[in-house]
Amino acid sequence: MTVPITGTGNFSFTTYTCAPNPQFILEGYDYANLQTTGEIYFTANTPVMNFNNLVACNSISEFVSYKVDNQNVKYVLGSAIVAEWYGLTSTSPNMPAKQLRIHHMLPYGNTFSMTLNNVLGVPGSFNTEYSFYFSGENFTSSNGNVVVQITNFGAVGSYIDFTVNGTYTGLVGANHTFTATGHVKRDL
């Protein structure tokens, strides 16, 4: 679950479990400086848990940020981001060749998915054959007019860097601006 933090650094959430002494993982993010506390493992052994002085000083290694119109920037952070390029020949009957897919795998927090076809595995500019899905909205090249600029296309284990800028027509017919920036490790 994602929990917002107040201006004074406080947060609270309620969760229910039937397990005695359930195990949890807490991770705090400083979005302004793209830093994290790292994963903090703990066992909830009382009805109320207090965490004091969480410090987010570790650099975040992967991120996607995106913005729709004048809304706040949304962040997708951490190792649950998957970046896959299926290369010049198809590795599966379900995946076309030359396809780049970048998506977030966790069922909580902000979501992001970008699929580009006809990507040759090198930096370039793309404005056709794409699809995007993000926190309740989606668009394709049939209802969008965006340019995806890939500035770095690293080998497996290295980074893919990209920006997205343009417009799309939403599900109810309204026009929206869309921008995104990504720095993700290539997994395949």
OpenMM code with the backbone's topology and positions (N, CA, C; nanometers):
from openmm import Vec3, app, unit

residues = "MET THR VAL PRO ILE THR GLY THR GLY ASN PHE SER PHE THR THR TYR THR CYS ALA PRO ASN PRO GLN PHE ILE LEU GLU GLY TYR ASP TYR ALA ASN LEU GLN THR THR GLY GLU ILE TYR PHE THR ALA ASN THR PRO VAL MET ASN PHE ASN ASN LEU VAL ALA CYS ASN SER ILE SER GLU PHE VAL SER TYR LYS VAL ASP ASN GLN ASN VAL LYS TYR VAL LEU GLY SER ALA ILE VAL ALA GLU TRP TYR GLY LEU THR SER THR SER PRO ASN MET PRO ALA LYS GLN LEU ARG ILE HIS HIS MET LEU PRO TYR GLY ASN THR PHE SER MET THR LEU ASN ASN VAL LEU GLY VAL PRO GLY SER PHE ASN THR GLU TYR SER PHE TYR PHE SER GLY GLU ASN PHE THR SER SER ASN GLY ASN VAL VAL VAL GLN ILE THR ASN PHE GLY ALA VAL GLY SER TYR ILE ASP PHE THR VAL ASN GLY THR TYR THR GLY LEU VAL GLY ALA ASN HIS THR PHE THR ALA THR GLY HIS VAL LYS ARG ASP LEU".split()
positions = [
    Vec3(0.0842, -0.1170, 0.0000),
    Vec3(0.0000, 0.0000, 0.0000),
    Vec3(0.0885, 0.1228, 0.0000),
    Vec3(0.0398, 0.2290, -0.0529),
    Vec3(0.1103, 0.3558, -0.0544),
    Vec3(0.0403, 0.4498, 0.0414),
    Vec3(0.1190, 0.5154, 0.1277),
    Vec3(0.0640, 0.6034, 0.2298),
    Vec3(0.1305, 0.7405, 0.2175),
    Vec3(0.0535, 0.8477, 0.2051),
    Vec3(0.1152, 0.9811, 0.1984),
    Vec3(0.1685, 1.0243, 0.3342),
    Vec3(0.2649, 1.1145, 0.3306),
    Vec3(0.3270, 1.1672, 0.4515),
    Vec3(0.2873, 1.3127, 0.4668),
    Vec3(0.2582, 1.3536, 0.5885),
    Vec3(0.2210, 1.4927, 0.6142),
    Vec3(0.3438, 1.5819, 0.5998),
    Vec3(0.3235, 1.7127, 0.6003),
    Vec3(0.4320, 1.8090, 0.5914),
    Vec3(0.5303, 1.7991, 0.7067),
    Vec3(0.4887, 1.7406, 0.8181),
    Vec3(0.5783, 1.7234, 0.9330),
    Vec3(0.6433, 1.5856, 0.9352),
    Vec3(0.6175, 1.5050, 0.8323),
    Vec3(0.6827, 1.3747, 0.8237),
    Vec3(0.6073, 1.2611, 0.8902),
    Vec3(0.4843, 1.2835, 0.9309),
    Vec3(0.4066, 1.1783, 0.9967),
    Vec3(0.3244, 1.1002, 0.8956),
    Vec3(0.2977, 0.9753, 0.9275),
    Vec3(0.2102, 0.8932, 0.8456),
    Vec3(0.1426, 0.7900, 0.9343),
    Vec3(0.0303, 0.7403, 0.8873),
    Vec3(-0.0361, 0.6310, 0.9586),
    Vec3(-0.1159, 0.5498, 0.8579),
    Vec3(-0.1358, 0.4234, 0.8911),
    Vec3(-0.2194, 0.3366, 0.8099),
    Vec3(-0.2717, 0.2245, 0.8974),
    Vec3(-0.3784, 0.1641, 0.8527),
    Vec3(-0.4390, 0.0527, 0.9240),
    Vec3(-0.4409, -0.0674, 0.8315),
    Vec3(-0.4046, -0.1802, 0.8859),
    Vec3(-0.4117, -0.3044, 0.8098),
    Vec3(-0.4603, -0.4139, 0.9033),
    Vec3(-0.5219, -0.5122, 0.8462),
    Vec3(-0.5758, -0.6223, 0.9251),
    Vec3(-0.5105, -0.7525, 0.8818),
    Vec3(-0.4870, -0.8401, 0.9780),
    Vec3(-0.4311, -0.9711, 0.9494),
    Vec3(-0.4789, -1.0696, 1.0547),
    Vec3(-0.4895, -1.1928, 1.0177),
    Vec3(-0.5261, -1.2992, 1.1112),
    Vec3(-0.4018, -1.3685, 1.1657),
    Vec3(-0.2881, -1.3422, 1.1051),
    Vec3(-0.1641, -1.4088, 1.1459),
    Vec3(-0.1098, -1.3469, 1.2740),
    Vec3(-0.0613, -1.4298, 1.3660),
    Vec3(0.0060, -1.3735, 1.4834),
    Vec3(0.1426, -1.3195, 1.4426),
    Vec3(0.1788, -1.2026, 1.4894),
    Vec3(0.3083, -1.1404, 1.4596),
    Vec3(0.3395, -1.1374, 1.3100),
    Vec3(0.2553, -1.0704, 1.2299),
    Vec3(0.2767, -1.0678, 1.0853),
    Vec3(0.4047, -0.9923, 1.0480),
    Vec3(0.4636, -1.0339, 0.9367),
    Vec3(0.5857, -0.9735, 0.8838),
    Vec3(0.5492, -0.8675, 0.7798),
    Vec3(0.6192, -0.7544, 0.7836),
    Vec3(0.5957, -0.6455, 0.6894),
    Vec3(0.7289, -0.5918, 0.6382),
    Vec3(0.7207, -0.5207, 0.5266),
    Vec3(0.8353, -0.4468, 0.4741),
    Vec3(0.7908, -0.3024, 0.4563),
    Vec3(0.8645, -0.2101, 0.5133),
    Vec3(0.8374, -0.0674, 0.5020),
    Vec3(0.9498, -0.0056, 0.4208),
    Vec3(0.9126, 0.0821, 0.3268),
    Vec3(1.0140, 0.1563, 0.2525),
    Vec3(0.9638, 0.2973, 0.2321),
    Vec3(1.0433, 0.3948, 0.2719),
    Vec3(1.0082, 0.5347, 0.2556),
    Vec3(1.0816, 0.5955, 0.1381),
    Vec3(1.0147, 0.6884, 0.0687),
    Vec3(1.0744, 0.7547, -0.0475),
    Vec3(1.0732, 0.9049, -0.0294),
    Vec3(1.1815, 0.9694, -0.0672),
    Vec3(1.1919, 1.1139, -0.0775),
    Vec3(1.1839, 1.1446, -0.2268),
    Vec3(1.0633, 1.1792, -0.2746),
    Vec3(1.0430, 1.2014, -0.4178),
    Vec3(1.1203, 1.3225, -0.4692),
    Vec3(1.1328, 1.4257, -0.3885),
    Vec3(1.1996, 1.5473, -0.4341),
    Vec3(1.3460, 1.5212, -0.4686),
    Vec3(1.4118, 1.4325, -0.3929),
    Vec3(1.5539, 1.4049, -0.4144),
    Vec3(1.5798, 1.2650, -0.4691),
    Vec3(1.4727, 1.1913, -0.5019),
    Vec3(1.4818, 1.0548, -0.5516),
    Vec3(1.5746, 0.9691, -0.4650),
    Vec3(1.5371, 0.9608, -0.3376),
    Vec3(1.6105, 0.8790, -0.2418),
    Vec3(1.5133, 0.7912, -0.1648),
    Vec3(1.5654, 0.6859, -0.1022),
    Vec3(1.4834, 0.5901, -0.0306),
    Vec3(1.5468, 0.5514, 0.1026),
    Vec3(1.4637, 0.4980, 0.1919),
    Vec3(1.5148, 0.4427, 0.3170),
    Vec3(1.5752, 0.3053, 0.2933),
    Vec3(1.5407, 0.2452, 0.1805),
    Vec3(1.5701, 0.1039, 0.1604),
    Vec3(1.4605, 0.0237, 0.2299),
    Vec3(1.4577, -0.1046, 0.2080),
    Vec3(1.3541, -0.1886, 0.2682),
    Vec3(1.3847, -0.2113, 0.4152),
    Vec3(1.2847, -0.1888, 0.4995),
    Vec3(1.2962, -0.2090, 0.6436),
    Vec3(1.2012, -0.3218, 0.6808),
    Vec3(1.2552, -0.4360, 0.7195),
    Vec3(1.1741, -0.5518, 0.7560),
    Vec3(1.1382, -0.5427, 0.9034),
    Vec3(1.0120, -0.5729, 0.9366),
    Vec3(0.9729, -0.5708, 1.0771),
    Vec3(0.8569, -0.6667, 1.1006),
    Vec3(0.8407, -0.7038, 1.2256),
    Vec3(0.7299, -0.7879, 1.2694),
    Vec3(0.6369, -0.7014, 1.3525),
    Vec3(0.5106, -0.6997, 1.3183),
    Vec3(0.4118, -0.6219, 1.3943),
    Vec3(0.3712, -0.7056, 1.5153),
    Vec3(0.4204, -0.6674, 1.6309),
    Vec3(0.3925, -0.7458, 1.7503),
    Vec3(0.3029, -0.6756, 1.8504),
    Vec3(0.2539, -0.5569, 1.8160),
    Vec3(0.1578, -0.4865, 1.9012),
    Vec3(0.0530, -0.4223, 1.8110),
    Vec3(-0.0597, -0.3838, 1.8677),
    Vec3(-0.1623, -0.3221, 1.7828),
    Vec3(-0.1190, -0.1898, 1.7198),
    Vec3(-0.0277, -0.1168, 1.7831),
    Vec3(0.0193, 0.0106, 1.7293),
    Vec3(0.1713, 0.0060, 1.7209),
    Vec3(0.2236, 0.0348, 1.6035),
    Vec3(0.3686, 0.0377, 1.5828),
    Vec3(0.4101, 0.1827, 1.5600),
    Vec3(0.5215, 0.2227, 1.6165),
    Vec3(0.5764, 0.3558, 1.5958),
    Vec3(0.7143, 0.3434, 1.5326),
    Vec3(0.7387, 0.4243, 1.4299),
    Vec3(0.8688, 0.4295, 1.3655),
    Vec3(0.9207, 0.5710, 1.3839),
    Vec3(1.0403, 0.5835, 1.4350),
    Vec3(1.0981, 0.7146, 1.4590),
    Vec3(1.2200, 0.7349, 1.3702),
    Vec3(1.2344, 0.8556, 1.3191),
    Vec3(1.3541, 0.8970, 1.2464),
    Vec3(1.3903, 0.8065, 1.1299),
    Vec3(1.2970, 0.7865, 1.0395),
    Vec3(1.3293, 0.7162, 0.9163),
    Vec3(1.4075, 0.8108, 0.8268),
    Vec3(1.5197, 0.7660, 0.7744),
    Vec3(1.6067, 0.8510, 0.6953),
    Vec3(1.6152, 0.7951, 0.5533),
    Vec3(1.5809, 0.8791, 0.4570),
    Vec3(1.5852, 0.8392, 0.3163),
    Vec3(1.7086, 0.9008, 0.2517),
    Vec3(1.8189, 0.8268, 0.2537),
    Vec3(1.9458, 0.8780, 0.1994),
    Vec3(2.0039, 0.7907, 0.0894),
    Vec3(1.9395, 0.6790, 0.0607),
    Vec3(1.9911, 0.5893, -0.0422),
    Vec3(1.9397, 0.6322, -0.1794),
    Vec3(2.0261, 0.6340, -0.2775),
    Vec3(1.9857, 0.6710, -0.4132),
    Vec3(1.8906, 0.5666, -0.4703),
    Vec3(1.7938, 0.6136, -0.5464),
    Vec3(1.7023, 0.5242, -0.6147),
    Vec3(1.7654, 0.4881, -0.7485),
    Vec3(1.7731, 0.3596, -0.7767),
    Vec3(1.8434, 0.3168, -0.8976),
    Vec3(1.7556, 0.3179, -1.0222),
    Vec3(1.6224, 0.3070, -1.0065),
    Vec3(1.5325, 0.3061, -1.1214),
    Vec3(1.4085, 0.3885, -1.0898),
    Vec3(1.3592, 0.4608, -1.1901),
    Vec3(1.2362, 0.5370, -1.1694),
    Vec3(1.1697, 0.5688, -1.3021),
    Vec3(1.0392, 0.5904, -1.2937),
    Vec3(0.9609, 0.6518, -1.4002),
    Vec3(0.8775, 0.7584, -1.3317),
    Vec3(0.8765, 0.8780, -1.3847),
    Vec3(0.7873, 0.9833, -1.3355),
    Vec3(0.7009, 1.0275, -1.4528),
    Vec3(0.5756, 1.0587, -1.4231),
    Vec3(0.4872, 1.1051, -1.5298),
    Vec3(0.3882, 1.2066, -1.4749),
    Vec3(0.3357, 1.2874, -1.5667),
    Vec3(0.2432, 1.3931, -1.5294),
    Vec3(0.1362, 1.4064, -1.6363),
    Vec3(0.0126, 1.4207, -1.5931),
    Vec3(-0.1007, 1.4450, -1.6817),
    Vec3(-0.1523, 1.5853, -1.6524),
    Vec3(-0.1600, 1.6683, -1.7539),
    Vec3(-0.2095, 1.8059, -1.7407),
    Vec3(-0.1379, 1.8770, -1.6263),
    Vec3(-0.2144, 1.9408, -1.5371),
    Vec3(-0.1555, 2.0138, -1.4246),
    Vec3(-0.1596, 1.9347, -1.2949),
    Vec3(-0.1803, 1.8032, -1.3041),
    Vec3(-0.1810, 1.7195, -1.1846),
    Vec3(-0.0401, 1.7084, -1.1282),
    Vec3(-0.0310, 1.6587, -1.0048),
    Vec3(0.0996, 1.6356, -0.9443),
    Vec3(0.1746, 1.5275, -1.0212),
    Vec3(0.3061, 1.5353, -1.0190),
    Vec3(0.3901, 1.4319, -1.0792),
    Vec3(0.3692, 1.3031, -1.0008),
    Vec3(0.3566, 1.1928, -1.0738),
    Vec3(0.3440, 1.0601, -1.0119),
    Vec3(0.4748, 0.9866, -1.0347),
    Vec3(0.5141, 0.9073, -0.9345),
    Vec3(0.6405, 0.8345, -0.9410),
    Vec3(0.6169, 0.6849, -0.9315),
    Vec3(0.6934, 0.6113, -1.0096),
    Vec3(0.7028, 0.4660, -0.9997),
    Vec3(0.8505, 0.4394, -0.9741),
    Vec3(0.8810, 0.3787, -0.8598),
    Vec3(1.0195, 0.3680, -0.8154),
    Vec3(1.0580, 0.2247, -0.7830),
    Vec3(1.1853, 0.1947, -0.7964),
    Vec3(1.2400, 0.0713, -0.7430),
    Vec3(1.2538, -0.0435, -0.8403),
    Vec3(1.2925, -0.1549, -0.7828),
    Vec3(1.3307, -0.2720, -0.8614),
    Vec3(1.2130, -0.3474, -0.9219),
    Vec3(1.0902, -0.3097, -0.8928),
    Vec3(0.9746, -0.3780, -0.9522),
    Vec3(0.9472, -0.3297, -1.0947),
    Vec3(1.0257, -0.2362, -1.1443),
    Vec3(1.0120, -0.1912, -1.2833),
    Vec3(1.0829, -0.2929, -1.3719),
    Vec3(1.0145, -0.3383, -1.4748),
    Vec3(1.0711, -0.4368, -1.5667),
    Vec3(1.0847, -0.3721, -1.7043),
    Vec3(1.2035, -0.3822, -1.7632),
    Vec3(1.2292, -0.3290, -1.8972),
    Vec3(1.2772, -0.4439, -1.9853),
    Vec3(1.1978, -0.4759, -2.0877),
    Vec3(1.2269, -0.5908, -2.1728),
    Vec3(1.2280, -0.5480, -2.3197),
    Vec3(1.3330, -0.5874, -2.3908),
    Vec3(1.3391, -0.5649, -2.5344),
    Vec3(1.3482, -0.7012, -2.6007),
    Vec3(1.2582, -0.7257, -2.6940),
    Vec3(1.2502, -0.8566, -2.7558),
    Vec3(1.3330, -0.8698, -2.8816),
    Vec3(1.4178, -0.7722, -2.9097),
    Vec3(1.5201, -0.7848, -3.0113),
    Vec3(1.4719, -0.7922, -3.1548),
    Vec3(1.5646, -0.8260, -3.2386),
    Vec3(1.5374, -0.8257, -3.3826),
    Vec3(1.4649, -0.9510, -3.4288),
    Vec3(1.4618, -1.0546, -3.3461),
    Vec3(1.3819, -1.1739, -3.3750),
    Vec3(1.2975, -1.2043, -3.2529),
    Vec3(1.1808, -1.2577, -3.2741),
    Vec3(1.0891, -1.2860, -3.1647),
    Vec3(1.1414, -1.4010, -3.0798),
    Vec3(1.1328, -1.3855, -2.9475),
    Vec3(1.1735, -1.4921, -2.8555),
    Vec3(1.0540, -1.5741, -2.8107),
    Vec3(0.9354, -1.5347, -2.8505),
    Vec3(0.8135, -1.6022, -2.8074),
    Vec3(0.7048, -1.5752, -2.9110),
    Vec3(0.6130, -1.6692, -2.9300),
    Vec3(0.5041, -1.6406, -3.0243),
    Vec3(0.4107, -1.5301, -2.9753),
    Vec3(0.4148, -1.4978, -2.8471),
    Vec3(0.3282, -1.3944, -2.7912),
    Vec3(0.3923, -1.2560, -2.7901),
    Vec3(0.5207, -1.2461, -2.8226),
    Vec3(0.5910, -1.1193, -2.8199),
    Vec3(0.6499, -1.0901, -2.9579),
    Vec3(0.6084, -0.9815, -3.0203),
    Vec3(0.6643, -0.9502, -3.1520),
    Vec3(0.8092, -0.9038, -3.1413),
    Vec3(0.8829, -0.9234, -3.2476),
    Vec3(1.0213, -0.8764, -3.2530),
    Vec3(1.0237, -0.7238, -3.2470),
    Vec3(1.1378, -0.6701, -3.2032),
    Vec3(1.1621, -0.5259, -3.1968),
    Vec3(1.0638, -0.4533, -3.1056),
    Vec3(1.0192, -0.5179, -2.9972),
    Vec3(0.9260, -0.4546, -2.9046),
    Vec3(0.9965, -0.4232, -2.7731),
    Vec3(0.9766, -0.3002, -2.7239),
    Vec3(1.0264, -0.2582, -2.5936),
    Vec3(0.9075, -0.2447, -2.5006),
    Vec3(0.9130, -0.3125, -2.3875),
    Vec3(0.8074, -0.3032, -2.2852),
    Vec3(0.8708, -0.2602, -2.1541),
    Vec3(0.8190, -0.1536, -2.0964),
    Vec3(0.8628, -0.1074, -1.9646),
    Vec3(0.7376, -0.1001, -1.8795),
    Vec3(0.7367, -0.1747, -1.7690),
    Vec3(0.6171, -0.1773, -1.6853),
    Vec3(0.6522, -0.2010, -1.5393),
    Vec3(0.5616, -0.1610, -1.4550),
    Vec3(0.5740, -0.1742, -1.3104),
    Vec3(0.4932, -0.2953, -1.2680),
    Vec3(0.5505, -0.3839, -1.1880),
    Vec3(0.4901, -0.5128, -1.1598),
    Vec3(0.4077, -0.5199, -1.0308),
    Vec3(0.4159, -0.4220, -0.9430),
    Vec3(0.3479, -0.4328, -0.8137),
    Vec3(0.2028, -0.3881, -0.8215),
    Vec3(0.1153, -0.4520, -0.7428),
    Vec3(-0.0277, -0.4184, -0.7493),
    Vec3(-0.0677, -0.2978, -0.6641),
    Vec3(0.0268, -0.2241, -0.6110),
    Vec3(-0.0053, -0.1075, -0.5299),
    Vec3(0.0752, 0.0126, -0.5785),
    Vec3(0.0327, 0.1299, -0.5357),
    Vec3(0.1020, 0.2519, -0.5764),
    Vec3(0.0671, 0.2913, -0.7190),
    Vec3(0.1424, 0.3827, -0.7722),
    Vec3(0.1208, 0.4279, -0.9095),
    Vec3(0.1625, 0.3187, -1.0070),
    Vec3(0.0922, 0.3114, -1.1187),
    Vec3(0.1254, 0.2125, -1.2203),
    Vec3(0.1728, 0.2828, -1.3465),
    Vec3(0.2511, 0.2116, -1.4250),
    Vec3(0.2996, 0.2645, -1.5521),
    Vec3(0.3354, 0.1481, -1.6424),
    Vec3(0.2932, 0.1575, -1.7673),
    Vec3(0.3319, 0.0589, -1.8673),
    Vec3(0.3459, 0.1305, -2.0006),
    Vec3(0.4562, 0.1040, -2.0691),
    Vec3(0.4816, 0.1605, -2.2007),
    Vec3(0.5263, 0.0477, -2.2929),
    Vec3(0.4647, 0.0375, -2.4077),
    Vec3(0.5043, -0.0602, -2.5089),
    Vec3(0.5302, 0.0145, -2.6400),
    Vec3(0.6474, -0.0094, -2.6978),
    Vec3(0.6843, 0.0501, -2.8263),
    Vec3(0.7187, -0.0620, -2.9230),
    Vec3(0.6666, -0.0552, -3.0434),
    Vec3(0.7025, -0.1510, -3.1481),
    Vec3(0.8020, -0.0885, -3.2436),
    Vec3(0.8754, -0.1708, -3.3148),
    Vec3(0.9763, -0.1287, -3.4126),
    Vec3(1.0921, -0.0522, -3.3497),
    Vec3(1.1363, -0.0989, -3.2336),
    Vec3(1.2516, -0.0411, -3.1654),
    Vec3(1.3733, -0.1264, -3.2001),
    Vec3(1.4769, -0.0646, -3.2528),
    Vec3(1.5926, -0.1391, -3.3024),
    Vec3(1.7013, -0.1615, -3.1975),
    Vec3(1.6780, -0.1195, -3.0725),
    Vec3(1.7774, -0.1417, -2.9680),
    Vec3(1.8833, -0.0343, -2.9604),
    Vec3(1.8545, 0.0819, -3.0159),
    Vec3(1.9470, 0.1960, -3.0126),
    Vec3(1.8656, 0.3217, -2.9804),
    Vec3(1.9309, 0.4290, -2.9345),
    Vec3(1.8571, 0.5525, -2.9094),
    Vec3(1.7831, 0.5997, -3.0341),
    Vec3(1.6704, 0.6655, -3.0130),
    Vec3(1.5927, 0.7155, -3.1257),
    Vec3(1.4659, 0.7828, -3.0801),
    Vec3(1.3917, 0.8327, -3.1764),
    Vec3(1.2665, 0.9034, -3.1520),
    Vec3(1.1531, 0.8217, -3.2139),
    Vec3(1.0425, 0.8053, -3.1382),
    Vec3(0.9325, 0.7204, -3.1812),
    Vec3(0.8006, 0.7944, -3.1631),
    Vec3(0.7160, 0.7914, -3.2661),
    Vec3(0.5862, 0.8583, -3.2552),
    Vec3(0.4720, 0.7752, -3.3134),
    Vec3(0.4968, 0.6474, -3.3367),
    Vec3(0.3914, 0.5565, -3.3837),
    Vec3(0.4058, 0.4224, -3.3123),
    Vec3(0.3039, 0.3418, -3.3203),
    Vec3(0.3021, 0.2051, -3.2671),
    Vec3(0.3430, 0.1980, -3.1194),
    Vec3(0.2713, 0.2732, -3.0360),
    Vec3(0.2962, 0.2721, -2.8924),
    Vec3(0.1656, 0.2522, -2.8179),
    Vec3(0.1787, 0.2112, -2.6927),
    Vec3(0.0649, 0.2097, -2.6007),
    Vec3(0.1149, 0.2419, -2.4617),
    Vec3(0.0310, 0.3128, -2.3863),
    Vec3(0.0625, 0.3517, -2.2497),
    Vec3(-0.0544, 0.3168, -2.1588),
    Vec3(-0.0235, 0.2728, -2.0386),
    Vec3(-0.1227, 0.2534, -1.9339),
    Vec3(-0.0621, 0.3094, -1.8070),
    Vec3(-0.1398, 0.3892, -1.7335),
    Vec3(-0.0883, 0.4500, -1.6111),
    Vec3(-0.2049, 0.4839, -1.5204),
    Vec3(-0.2034, 0.4350, -1.4016),
    Vec3(-0.2990, 0.4660, -1.2945),
    Vec3(-0.4388, 0.5020, -1.3449),
    Vec3(-0.5036, 0.4104, -1.4126),
    Vec3(-0.6430, 0.4286, -1.4503),
    Vec3(-0.6685, 0.4862, -1.5884),
    Vec3(-0.5685, 0.5272, -1.6619),
    Vec3(-0.5844, 0.5811, -1.7976),
    Vec3(-0.5005, 0.4985, -1.8936),
    Vec3(-0.5318, 0.5092, -2.0198),
    Vec3(-0.4472, 0.4473, -2.1207),
    Vec3(-0.4701, 0.5163, -2.2543),
    Vec3(-0.3701, 0.5049, -2.3390),
    Vec3(-0.3851, 0.5535, -2.4757),
    Vec3(-0.2867, 0.4810, -2.5658),
    Vec3(-0.3160, 0.4835, -2.6940),
    Vec3(-0.2308, 0.4219, -2.7954),
    Vec3(-0.2016, 0.5264, -2.9020),
    Vec3(-0.1325, 0.4864, -3.0055),
    Vec3(-0.1039, 0.5806, -3.1135),
    Vec3(-0.2300, 0.6191, -3.1902),
    Vec3(-0.3413, 0.5482, -3.1697),
    Vec3(-0.4659, 0.5862, -3.2368),
    Vec3(-0.5374, 0.7025, -3.1672),
    Vec3(-0.5160, 0.7230, -3.0365),
    Vec3(-0.5791, 0.8363, -2.9683),
    Vec3(-0.4755, 0.9235, -2.8963),
    Vec3(-0.3486, 0.9057, -2.9313),
    Vec3(-0.2429, 0.9867, -2.8723),
    Vec3(-0.1549, 1.0473, -2.9788),
    Vec3(-0.0854, 1.1530, -2.9403),
    Vec3(0.0092, 1.2195, -3.0290),
    Vec3(0.1306, 1.2557, -2.9438),
    Vec3(0.2131, 1.1538, -2.9135),
    Vec3(0.3303, 1.1763, -2.8293),
    Vec3(0.4563, 1.1360, -2.9045),
    Vec3(0.5675, 1.1900, -2.8574),
    Vec3(0.6997, 1.1512, -2.9067),
    Vec3(0.7742, 1.0888, -2.7898),
    Vec3(0.8216, 0.9671, -2.8101),
    Vec3(0.9055, 0.8987, -2.7118),
    Vec3(1.0489, 0.9128, -2.7596),
    Vec3(1.1314, 0.9761, -2.6781),
    Vec3(1.2722, 0.9952, -2.7114),
    Vec3(1.3547, 0.9046, -2.6206),
    Vec3(1.4192, 0.8055, -2.6793),
    Vec3(1.5097, 0.7184, -2.6036),
    Vec3(1.6500, 0.7732, -2.6240),
    Vec3(1.7104, 0.8210, -2.5146),
    Vec3(1.8424, 0.8829, -2.5232),
    Vec3(1.9549, 0.7853, -2.4917),
    Vec3(1.9225, 0.6753, -2.4225),
    Vec3(2.0214, 0.5731, -2.3913),
    Vec3(1.9519, 0.4380, -2.3965),
    Vec3(2.0101, 0.3423, -2.4693),
    Vec3(1.9538, 0.2081, -2.4788),
    Vec3(2.0641, 0.1102, -2.4418),
    Vec3(2.0779, 0.0849, -2.3118),
    Vec3(2.1857, 0.0007, -2.2628),
    Vec3(2.1614, -0.1472, -2.2856),
    Vec3(2.2680, -0.2245, -2.2698),
    Vec3(2.2598, -0.3705, -2.2759),
    Vec3(2.1882, -0.4204, -2.1507),
    Vec3(2.1578, -0.5488, -2.1459),
    Vec3(2.0947, -0.6078, -2.0279),
    Vec3(2.1786, -0.5740, -1.9045),
    Vec3(2.1141, -0.5231, -1.7997),
    Vec3(2.1828, -0.4812, -1.6776),
    Vec3(2.2233, -0.3352, -1.6768),
    Vec3(2.2167, -0.2699, -1.7918),
    Vec3(2.2471, -0.1268, -1.8021),
    Vec3(2.1157, -0.0498, -1.8189),
    Vec3(2.1257, 0.0807, -1.8327),
    Vec3(2.0059, 0.1650, -1.8288),
    Vec3(1.9487, 0.1989, -1.9653),
    Vec3(1.8160, 0.2112, -1.9660),
    Vec3(1.7419, 0.2719, -2.0749),
    Vec3(1.6877, 0.4027, -2.0195),
    Vec3(1.7154, 0.5135, -2.0874),
    Vec3(1.6661, 0.6454, -2.0469),
    Vec3(1.5730, 0.6974, -2.1547),
    Vec3(1.4584, 0.7530, -2.1116),
    Vec3(1.3609, 0.8006, -2.2093),
    Vec3(1.2807, 0.9177, -2.1550),
    Vec3(1.2246, 0.9946, -2.2480),
    Vec3(1.1262, 1.0981, -2.2160),
    Vec3(1.0077, 1.0799, -2.3104),
    Vec3(0.8914, 1.1259, -2.2645),
    Vec3(0.7700, 1.1220, -2.3444),
    Vec3(0.7053, 1.2590, -2.3345),
    Vec3(0.6644, 1.3156, -2.4463),
    Vec3(0.5975, 1.4453, -2.4475),
    Vec3(0.4896, 1.4461, -2.5542),
    Vec3(0.3708, 1.4956, -2.5172),
    Vec3(0.2649, 1.5072, -2.6169),
    Vec3(0.1277, 1.5146, -2.5554),
    Vec3(0.0278, 1.4723, -2.6330),
    Vec3(-0.1116, 1.4805, -2.5905),
    Vec3(-0.1818, 1.3485, -2.6222),
    Vec3(-0.2970, 1.3292, -2.5573),
    Vec3(-0.3824, 1.2152, -2.5895),
    Vec3(-0.5267, 1.2526, -2.5579),
    Vec3(-0.6188, 1.1795, -2.6173),
    Vec3(-0.7605, 1.1963, -2.5883),
    Vec3(-0.7999, 1.0865, -2.4911),
    Vec3(-0.8533, 1.1272, -2.3754),
    Vec3(-0.8864, 1.0336, -2.2688),
    Vec3(-1.0120, 0.9532, -2.2948),
    Vec3(-1.0457, 0.8690, -2.1987),
    Vec3(-1.1576, 0.7767, -2.2116),
    Vec3(-1.2917, 0.8462, -2.2286),
    Vec3(-1.3065, 0.9665, -2.1736),
    Vec3(-1.4343, 1.0389, -2.1864),
    Vec3(-1.4272, 1.1483, -2.2931),
    Vec3(-1.3238, 1.1464, -2.3758),
    Vec3(-1.3148, 1.2388, -2.4873),
    Vec3(-1.2404, 1.3676, -2.4612),
    Vec3(-1.1906, 1.3884, -2.3406),
    Vec3(-1.1160, 1.5113, -2.3095),
    Vec3(-0.9711, 1.4983, -2.3561),
    Vec3(-0.9131, 1.6095, -2.4005),
    Vec3(-0.7731, 1.6126, -2.4400),
    Vec3(-0.6854, 1.6398, -2.3194),
    Vec3(-0.5699, 1.5722, -2.3151),
    Vec3(-0.4771, 1.5842, -2.2024),
    Vec3(-0.3342, 1.5975, -2.2531),
    Vec3(-0.2509, 1.6671, -2.1764),
    Vec3(-0.1072, 1.6665, -2.2023),
    Vec3(-0.0462, 1.5547, -2.1183),
    Vec3(0.0614, 1.4977, -2.1679),
    Vec3(0.1277, 1.3874, -2.0985),
    Vec3(0.2777, 1.4022, -2.1133),
    Vec3(0.3484, 1.3941, -2.0019),
    Vec3(0.4944, 1.3932, -2.0032),
    Vec3(0.5412, 1.2799, -1.9118),
    Vec3(0.6546, 1.2224, -1.9444),
    Vec3(0.7126, 1.1164, -1.8617),
    Vec3(0.8631, 1.1171, -1.8800),
    Vec3(0.9332, 1.0703, -1.7772),
    Vec3(1.0775, 1.0531, -1.7793),
    Vec3(1.1092, 0.9197, -1.7135),
    Vec3(1.2003, 0.8440, -1.7715),
    Vec3(1.2364, 0.7160, -1.7139),
    Vec3(1.3853, 0.6899, -1.7160),
    Vec3(1.4314, 0.6206, -1.6126),
    Vec3(1.5701, 0.5746, -1.5991),
    Vec3(1.5590, 0.4339, -1.5402),
    Vec3(1.5587, 0.3327, -1.6271),
    Vec3(1.5290, 0.1965, -1.5848),
    Vec3(1.6374, 0.0999, -1.6329),
    Vec3(1.6639, -0.0035, -1.5531),
    Vec3(1.7597, -0.1058, -1.5928),
    Vec3(1.6931, -0.2051, -1.6871),
    Vec3(1.7649, -0.2374, -1.7915),
    Vec3(1.7133, -0.3332, -1.8888),
    Vec3(1.7277, -0.4748, -1.8315),
    Vec3(1.6157, -0.5487, -1.8285),
    Vec3(1.6119, -0.6839, -1.7742),
    Vec3(1.6263, -0.7912, -1.8812),
    Vec3(1.5856, -0.7615, -2.0029),
    Vec3(1.5901, -0.8602, -2.1112),
    Vec3(1.6210, -0.7888, -2.2409),
] * unit.nanometer
topology = app.Topology()
chain = topology.addChain("A")
for resn in residues:
    res = topology.addResidue(resn, chain)
    for name in ("N", "CA", "C"):
        topology.addAtom(name, app.Element.getBySymbol(name[0]), res)
